[in-house]
Amino acid sequence: MRNYMVFDVGGTNVKYAVINEKGEFLTKGDFPSSPYDFDQFHNIIVSITMENKQKYNVVGLAFSCPGGVDSETGIIGGASALPWIHGPNFKEVFGGSTGLPVEIENDANSAALGEVWKGAAKNNQNVMFTIIGTGIGGAVIKDRIIHKGANLHGGEIGYMVLNVQHHNGTNTFHTWSHLASTGALVKAVAKVKGISSSELNGKKIFEAAEAGDQDCIKAIENFYLYLAQGIYNFQYIYDPEKIIIGGAISNRIDLIDKIYEKLDLILDTVKIAKVRPVIEACHFKNDANLLGALFHFLQRQEQERIITRIS
């Protein structure tokens, strides 16, 4: 059985695990992702990897990272909460330090691949995946492989414009992230109540709604409607077999039913639309990125073996 070292680099913590080729976890751990610079980060990663390489006979190293990850080059473009990960070549740096083959993938893409490999989409080929949090991220899965797009922006569904306001000759465009993220929900309630967003979070808002707070009830209804609008659009842009929802909001047991309520309102109005999207909450929570990063590693290694045999 082959074992692999996997790291999920997040803005707050770096989670890691040794996982075998069947997706079984042999050990887990984590450490804070800041305050560091790249050299310190590098030293910690190499130390953990070499310790587990010897203990578990690790044969590969996989990363899930934020930002515009170029899986071909190993370089992370764009921006994230960890500016020092942008620029270094992960494949060259960590491959050279550990003697292991290295693969790297974007965090949202990794989460999607984790669900495709072992989770809610394990029996599907073509899937849309969205993570609802402070903002909205996502991934497009085609034939169980991530569709990156020409500019590595495939799946950046939070950029989708859902609303425009016209005022005194000026247009204000609102993206799906501005309208349907939990961060947007918090801002909407804070604005109505005239308080700082820092005084609220999604959990407090849902608790207040359950206690009868009308401001929170109305904001949550709008939140679900905006989620449904985006999901409706996915269905008719890509026509996936299934749409998977991740992020902390996916823990709510009524989430899918509430979105379906709003989707049915849309479908009742848009008579030409006959396809009701299949929606499911993600199966894996904190482990999805780790599993997906490994699945990406295995896919890439298999592709290289096929190319080698052909050539």
PyMOL commands that set and color helices and strands:
alter all, ss='L'
color gray80, all
select helices_A, chain A and resi 38-56+83-85+90-98+107-118+157-159+176-180+182-193+197-199+202-210+214-238+248-251+255-269+288-310
alter helices_A, ss='H'
color red, helices_A
select strands_A, chain A and resi 3-9+13-20+25-32+58-65+68-70+75-77+102-106+127-132+136-142+145-146+161-167+170-175+242-246+279-281
alter strands_A, ss='S'
color yellow, strands_A
deselect
rebuild
show_as cartoon
